[in-house]
Amino acid sequence: SNLLLVVDRFPGSNLLDVTKGVKHALEELRPGLGGVEVSSSLFRPANFIETAIGNAGWAALVGLALVILALVAFFFDWRSAVIGATAIVLSLVVGGLVLYLRGATMNMMVLAGFFMAIGVVVDDAIVHVDTIARRLRQARQEKSAKSRVTVILDAVAELRSAVLFATLILLLAVAPMFVFGGLPGAFWQPLAVSYGLAVLASMAVALTVTPALGLILLARAPAARGASPLLLALQGWYERTLARIISRPRLALLTLAILLMVGVATLPIFQRSAFPSFAERDLVIHLNSAPGTSQPEMSRISSRVSHELRSIPGVRDVGAHVGRAIFGDQVVNVNSSEVWVSIAPSADYQGTLTAIRDVVRGYPGLHPRVRTYLSERREALLGGASDSIVVRVY
């Protein structure tokens, strides 16, 4: 026997405070609820948000560590690596600061925009540091009379036009996202804004902070330094591969044409949607049977479905209710029920999701729909029904 408790909060109230208050009230009631198992973790969207933020934080730390290792491996110089890493982190921090000053919230789409811009940010840092270091070494080897400041300014001027045009091209690539309307616009515009801010911040840092750090750290660096073994190996492989391609242009063009045709042929296979998909571990399953199905029969079916779902490896908890409460937000009859399923964090998400769908599809006469919380809310925001005509009788 299951009882579902739905709590509605006042508009404007703090969701975190309300959640803590509900948990505290349930703990106070627990001594008087002998034989009753109280669970407040089922279908809790905050679990996905907390997990996603934790994963994003670890991904950012691992990515930063890999970038630093790559800078050290390619530059083979700790000074250049320090300047590059500082420029990369500073560019992202400046973009986040601008978002904070604009009053924007830090959500997954904003983080996705920053992650997309990582390639541009890293490229700006590497190219500018390498150009400044090369110019300074060349000036010392030639015993040029130019000052270090002049040499660094010449290096920045060498890249100024290319960086400006490249930044404009990258911003034009995400410009169409700003004309999206409705829910697609709400999803994709924060990504485009954070991506554009990161790219602009990267350009500003590359033209100001990177030359200043180059003057501090690279001005007194040794004129001669050993080349990176990794870079030498890659350059040798590239030169040999490029020589083979140039000597056989027809074969190269034929290979390119084959790859292009394969790419075009695989386009229909991929799902195309204006909305991103997330691996949420809280699912809601809508079960609809034939009109006229009684409440006891629907309760029996929902109970059997819940029992079978609990037996799936990776399913942590299952709950269900039939029909709707008198003051509920659902406009359904007793031939409809909802089953909530919580997937364990350590479980194989895709395999468990496939097993859940196979179970609910195995009941004849039911019309199941498996949804995550975000897809459920998205459908509610879009509104309307998929049927041509909807008649509701009260």
C-alpha positions in Angstrom: 0.0 0.0 0.0 1.6 3.2 -1.2 0.8 6.8 -0.3 2.1 9.7 -2.4 2.6 13.0 -0.6 2.6 16.0 -2.9 3.8 19.4 -1.5 3.0 22.6 -3.2 5.1 25.7 -2.2 4.1 29.3 -2.4 5.4 31.3 -5.4 8.6 33.1 -4.6 9.5 30.8 -1.7 13.0 29.2 -1.5 12.9 25.7 -2.9 15.9 24.6 -0.9 14.3 25.8 2.4 11.0 24.1 1.6 12.8 20.8 0.8 14.7 20.9 4.1 11.5 21.7 6.0 9.7 18.8 4.4 12.5 16.4 5.3 12.6 17.7 8.9 8.8 17.3 9.2 9.1 13.7 7.9 11.8 12.9 10.5 9.6 14.3 13.3 6.7 12.1 12.1 8.8 8.9 11.8 8.4 7.8 15.5 4.6 7.7 15.1 4.6 5.9 11.7 5.4 2.4 12.8 5.6 -0.1 9.9 5.6 2.7 7.4 8.7 3.2 5.2 9.2 6.9 4.3 11.3 7.8 1.3 11.9 11.3 0.1 14.5 10.4 -2.6 12.1 9.0 -5.2 11.8 11.1 -8.3 14.0 13.9 -6.9 15.2 16.0 -9.8 17.8 17.6 -7.5 19.7 14.3 -7.5 20.4 14.8 -11.2 21.4 18.4 -10.8 23.8 17.6 -7.9 25.4 14.7 -9.8 25.7 16.7 -13.0 27.4 19.6 -11.2 29.8 17.1 -9.5 30.6 15.4 -12.8 31.2 18.8 -14.5 33.6 19.9 -11.7 35.6 16.7 -12.0 35.6 16.9 -15.8 36.9 20.5 -15.6 39.7 19.5 -13.2 40.7 16.5 -15.3 40.6 18.6 -18.5 42.7 21.4 -16.9 45.3 18.8 -15.8 45.4 17.3 -19.3 45.8 20.7 -20.9 48.7 21.6 -18.6 50.4 18.2 -19.5 49.8 18.9 -23.2 51.4 22.4 -22.8 54.4 21.0 -21.1 54.8 18.2 -23.7 54.5 20.5 -26.7 56.3 23.6 -25.4 58.9 21.6 -23.4 59.4 24.8 -21.3 57.8 25.5 -18.0 57.5 29.3 -18.6 55.5 28.9 -21.7 53.3 26.3 -20.0 52.6 28.6 -17.1 51.6 31.5 -19.4 49.4 29.2 -21.5 47.6 27.7 -18.5 47.1 31.1 -16.9 45.6 32.5 -20.1 43.2 29.6 -20.5 41.9 29.8 -16.9 41.7 33.6 -17.0 39.7 33.6 -20.2 37.0 31.3 -18.7 37.0 33.2 -15.4 36.5 36.5 -17.3 33.6 35.0 -19.3 32.0 33.7 -16.1 32.5 37.1 -14.4 30.6 38.8 -17.2 27.8 36.4 -16.9 27.7 37.0 -13.1 27.5 40.7 -13.6 24.7 40.3 -16.1 22.7 38.4 -13.5 22.8 35.1 -15.4 22.6 31.7 -13.5 25.2 29.0 -14.0 23.4 26.1 -15.5 24.4 23.1 -17.6 23.9 24.9 -20.9 26.2 27.7 -19.8 28.8 25.2 -18.8 28.4 23.4 -22.2 29.1 26.7 -23.9 32.3 27.1 -22.0 33.3 23.5 -22.7 32.7 24.2 -26.4 35.0 27.2 -26.3 37.9 25.3 -24.7 39.4 24.5 -28.1 39.4 28.2 -29.2 40.8 29.3 -25.8 43.6 26.8 -25.9 44.4 27.6 -29.5 44.7 31.4 -28.7 46.9 30.7 -25.7 49.3 28.4 -27.6 49.6 30.4 -30.7 50.3 33.7 -28.9 52.8 32.2 -26.4 54.6 30.3 -29.2 54.8 33.5 -31.4 56.1 35.6 -28.5 58.7 33.0 -27.5 59.9 32.6 -31.1 60.2 36.3 -31.7 62.2 36.8 -28.5 64.6 33.9 -29.3 65.0 35.2 -32.8 65.8 38.7 -31.6 68.5 37.4 -29.1 70.0 35.1 -31.7 70.2 38.0 -34.2 71.4 40.4 -31.4 68.7 42.9 -32.5 68.8 46.4 -31.1 65.0 46.3 -30.5 63.8 46.3 -26.9 61.9 43.3 -25.5 58.7 45.4 -25.4 59.0 46.2 -29.0 59.7 42.6 -30.0 56.6 41.4 -28.1 54.4 44.2 -29.6 55.6 43.1 -33.0 54.6 39.5 -32.2 51.1 40.6 -31.1 50.7 42.8 -34.2 51.6 39.8 -36.3 48.6 37.9 -35.0 46.2 40.8 -34.4 44.3 40.7 -37.7 44.1 36.9 -37.8 42.7 36.7 -34.3 40.1 39.4 -34.9 38.8 37.8 -38.1 38.8 34.3 -36.5 36.8 35.6 -33.6 34.2 37.2 -35.8 33.9 33.9 -37.8 33.4 31.9 -34.6 30.7 34.4 -33.3 28.9 34.2 -36.6 28.7 30.4 -36.3 26.6 30.7 -33.2 24.6 33.7 -34.2 21.6 31.7 -35.5 21.0 30.4 -32.0 19.9 33.9 -31.0 16.9 33.9 -33.3 15.5 30.7 -31.8 12.2 31.2 -30.2 10.2 29.5 -27.5 11.7 26.6 -25.6 14.6 25.9 -28.1 15.7 29.4 -27.6 15.6 29.0 -23.8 17.9 26.0 -24.2 20.4 27.1 -26.7 20.8 30.9 -26.2 22.6 30.5 -22.8 25.0 28.2 -24.6 25.6 30.7 -27.4 26.1 33.5 -24.9 28.6 31.7 -22.7 30.5 30.4 -25.9 30.7 34.0 -27.3 31.8 35.5 -24.0 34.6 32.9 -23.7 35.8 33.5 -27.2 35.8 37.3 -26.7 37.5 36.9 -23.3 40.1 34.7 -24.9 40.9 37.3 -27.6 41.2 40.0 -25.0 43.5 38.0 -22.7 45.6 36.9 -25.7 46.1 40.6 -26.7 46.8 42.0 -23.3 47.6 39.5 -20.5 49.6 37.0 -22.5 52.1 39.6 -23.8 52.5 41.0 -20.3 53.3 37.5 -18.9 55.6 36.9 -21.8 57.5 40.1 -21.0 57.8 38.9 -17.3 58.7 35.2 -17.8 60.1 34.9 -21.4 62.2 38.0 -21.7 65.0 36.4 -19.6 64.6 32.8 -20.8 67.6 31.0 -22.4 68.0 31.8 -26.1 68.5 28.1 -27.0 66.3 25.3 -25.6 65.7 21.8 -26.6 62.8 21.0 -28.9 60.0 18.8 -27.7 60.5 15.2 -28.6 56.7 14.7 -29.0 56.5 17.7 -31.3 59.5 16.5 -33.4 57.8 13.1 -33.8 54.5 14.6 -34.8 56.2 16.9 -37.3 58.1 14.0 -38.9 54.9 12.0 -39.2 53.0 14.9 -40.7 55.7 15.7 -43.3 55.8 12.1 -44.4 52.0 11.8 -44.6 51.7 15.1 -46.5 54.4 14.1 -49.0 52.4 10.9 -49.8 49.2 12.8 -50.2 50.7 15.5 -52.5 52.3 12.8 -54.7 48.9 11.1 -55.2 46.3 13.8 -55.4 43.7 11.7 -57.2 43.8 9.1 -54.4 43.4 11.8 -51.8 40.4 13.3 -53.6 38.8 9.9 -54.0 39.2 9.2 -50.3 37.7 12.6 -49.5 34.7 11.9 -51.7 34.1 8.5 -50.2 34.2 9.9 -46.7 31.8 12.7 -47.7 29.3 10.2 -49.1 29.5 8.0 -46.1 28.9 11.0 -43.9 25.9 12.1 -45.9 24.5 8.5 -45.9 24.7 8.3 -42.1 22.8 11.5 -41.4 19.3 9.9 -41.4 20.5 7.4 -38.8 21.2 10.1 -36.1 18.3 11.5 -34.1 17.9 15.2 -34.8 16.3 17.3 -32.1 16.4 20.9 -31.1 16.7 19.8 -27.4 19.6 18.2 -25.7 19.2 14.8 -24.0 20.4 14.2 -20.4 21.1 10.9 -18.6 18.6 11.5 -15.8 18.3 8.6 -13.3 14.7 9.5 -12.2 12.1 8.3 -14.7 8.3 8.6 -14.8 6.3 6.0 -16.7 2.8 6.8 -17.8 0.5 3.7 -18.1 -2.8 4.1 -19.9 -5.2 1.1 -20.3 -8.5 0.9 -22.2 -11.2 3.3 -21.1 -13.5 1.6 -18.5 -10.7 -0.2 -16.7 -11.6 -0.3 -13.0 -9.5 1.2 -10.3 -8.8 -2.2 -8.6 -7.6 -3.7 -11.9 -5.4 -0.7 -12.7 -4.0 -0.9 -9.2 -3.2 -4.6 -9.7 -1.5 -3.9 -13.0 0.5 -1.0 -11.6 1.5 -3.2 -8.6 2.7 -6.0 -11.0 4.6 -3.5 -13.1 6.3 -2.0 -10.0 7.2 -5.5 -8.7 8.8 -6.5 -12.0 10.7 -3.2 -12.3 12.1 -3.7 -8.8 13.7 -7.0 -9.9 15.7 -5.2 -12.6 19.4 -4.9 -11.6 20.2 -1.2 -11.3 16.7 -0.1 -10.2 17.0 1.5 -6.7 13.4 2.4 -5.9 9.9 2.3 -7.5 6.6 4.0 -6.6 3.3 4.4 -8.3 -0.2 6.0 -8.1 -3.4 5.4 -10.0 -5.8 8.1 -11.3 -5.6 11.5 -9.7 -6.4 13.3 -6.5 -9.5 15.6 -6.3 -7.2 18.6 -6.2 -4.5 17.1 -8.4 -2.9 18.6 -11.4 -3.6 15.6 -13.6 -6.7 15.4 -15.8 -6.9 11.6 -16.1 -9.3 8.8 -15.0 -8.6 5.6 -13.0 -7.5 3.8 -16.2 -4.3 5.8 -16.0 -1.4 5.5 -13.6 2.1 6.8 -13.1 5.1 4.8 -12.0 8.3 6.5 -10.7 11.6 4.6 -11.1 14.9 5.6 -9.6 18.1 4.2 -11.2 21.0 3.6 -8.9 24.0 5.9 -9.6 26.4 2.9 -10.1 24.1 1.1 -12.6 24.6 1.0 -16.3 22.2 3.8 -17.4 21.5 2.8 -21.0 21.2 -0.9 -20.2 18.8 -0.3 -17.3 16.7 2.1 -19.3 16.4 -0.5 -22.1 15.3 -3.1 -19.5 12.7 -0.8 -18.0 11.2 -0.1 -21.5 11.1 -3.8 -22.3 9.2 -4.5 -19.1 6.5 -1.9 -19.6 6.1 -2.8 -23.2 5.5 -6.5 -22.2 2.0 -5.7 -20.9 -0.7 -6.0 -23.6 -3.4 -3.4 -23.5 -1.2 -0.7 -22.0 0.1 2.3 -23.8 3.3 3.1 -21.8 5.4 6.2 -22.1 8.8 6.4 -20.4 9.9 10.0 -19.6 12.6 11.8 -17.6 11.8 14.8 -15.5 13.2 17.3 -18.0 11.4 15.8 -20.9 8.2 15.7 -18.8 8.6 19.4 -17.9 9.4 20.2 -21.5 6.2 18.7 -22.8 4.3 20.6 -20.1 5.9 23.9 -21.2 5.2 23.2 -24.9 1.5 22.5 -23.9 -1.2 21.0 -26.0 -1.9 17.4 -26.9 -0.7 15.2 -29.8 -4.3 14.3 -30.7 -6.3 16.2 -33.3 -9.3 16.6 -31.0 -9.4 16.4 -27.2 -12.8 16.3 -25.4 -12.9 16.5 -21.6 -16.2 15.8 -19.8 -16.7 17.0 -16.2 
